[in-house]
Every structure is written in structure tokens, then in C-alpha cells.
């Protein structure tokens, strides 16, 4: 009887709640207003001939490198940030190796690490979900081959400082340190400038959040050229399709769109957190485009009540340390006001 590998049998399936997502979707941290008009123009300009050819990512990687002040050989486009994470795991995690993973965090680090023969060591957060620098440094050992850090982190919205990330990089020169900056635009701090200067640093970014291209699946990695040589060996040269490449190239040219959307989200975040304080709801001040709210014993009624009012939020109550919590995406100020009004009705 045909049977999969033992590590596949041990894995728990990851099933994000994507079905039936109607109404105001504040559950997946997507852009809530839509992508740049330049993206639609670029997609409309795709010729039939362009769709018959295998996609070529190199020209867009070169444009991406120029945009961020990197060399083309330091940049790799991927099929969403998930493929970036998968590629890093498959490149550095082997039998006897170990991933250090501060939790709670994005589930796909563990999903892809579990598909390798490596072990996983979960690092509990510091109080208030603060970055667990001391615990992480104490856990580094010769078997440590990969450290994955979402910065800002999801679902907590908390961020490590640049100095803390540098400490980790210096403490584990024998390990790849993946700094996932999916929510960089809402935080504003980065270590991208250290790429190439710090050999074990890998930075991941995505076009799914601020840029609004989640449906096209475009992410990218930045790393020293020597490391990128190995990362390219583990990825399909055709994994980023022609439509995604056209969209990524177009959205890079629309800085005004990006600035306007990020500015609106930051204003909505300030408004929403102030509203949560007035309601007496516990939450963690966020550096991202979402807020983790602790509704305690009212958690289920809040999540279900918002859904009944056409507002979807993400139940995170099963994440480590997140009992009673829901993550609520931030978009526009109008959407934040609508959500606060719904919460007021539910809690009154």
C-alpha cells in the first residue's frame, strides 16, 4: 500500500478559512481598497503571445534591485512569500539541523520546516509579546541552521528593533537568519540595507499587503549573492507567472499609490486603537496593518457577531498565548469606524 514519508504523516494540515469570504474582509491583512490602476493597465496590456512563453523573471528582478538599491544577483522573485519561506527552509534545513522559531508567528514557517528532516525549537515570547531576544540568543547552538523572524510579527503586531536583529545575526553566523518584512511599509524600519554586508541575512518581502497583489502571488528574497546562488538552486525558474511579473513591475512605478494607501492605514490604525481604548478592549499596539484584540470570554461572540454584521476578522485564539484573541486588519478610516461601531453594538 502506497504511503507518504513519515514526516508528511506527522504534519498537521494548514487550512486557512478562505471559504465564504463575503463582506468587509479584515481577516487576512490584505489591501482593503484594491491595487494600483497601473496594475490593471499592465494586465490588460498582456498579449496573447506573452502568455504562450515561459515567464522570464530576470528583467523584473533587475528593476526590483534598482528600486531598492540592491544588485540583481541579490534578488529573487518568488510565487508569493510562501514560496520564499519554502525555498529558504529547503535550502538550509537538513537532517540534524534546527529551526529556531519565536512564537506565536506565521504558520507557514513551521509548515515548510516540518517538510524537511530538521527539528523545530519554538521560542516563547517575552511579556507583552515582546521580541524574546535573550531566550533566542540562549537557544542558539551548532545545530541551529535557520532562524525565522517575522518583523513586524503576525498575529501580534510587535516588532524587534534593528539592534536586536543585529544581535541575532552576530550570535549565529553559522545560521541563515530570515527576517520577514511582509509588513515593513506599516512599520518603516528595515534591515534590507544590510543585505550583502551581513553574509547570513536573508530578507523577505511581499507584494500581497500594501501593494494589493495577494491574488497574483508575488514575493521576493534579498540575500548576499553567495547565498542567493544556493537559494536559486531550490526554486523553479518558472514559478512566477507572466501576469504576476507584469503587475509587480507596474506597481513599483506607482509610489504615489503606495504612499497614499500606507498613510491611510496608519491613520486608521491610530483611530482604531483609540476606539478600542474607549471600549475597554485589551489589545497590543501594532506596528503592522492589523491589531490583535483580546476579547477574553467574549471572544467567540465578538468574532461571530462581527461576521453576522458583514465584517470578517481572524480568530487567533488557538495560537500560543493568544487565548481569547482575534486579529483585525486595518484598511481605511471609514472601515475602522464601521468596525468600531459594530464592536460598540456587540459590547453594549
Helices and strands as residue ranges (DSSP letters): H 6-10, E 24-26, H 37-44, H 48-52, H 58-68, G 72-74, E 75-78, H 80-92, E 98-102, H 107-113, E 119-123, G 127-129, H 133-139, E 144-150, H 162-171, E 176-180, G 184-186, G 192-194, E 201-206, G 214-216, E 219-223, H 225-233, H 242-252, H 255-279, E 282-284, E 290-294, G 296-298, H 299-308, E 311-315, E 325-329, H 333-347
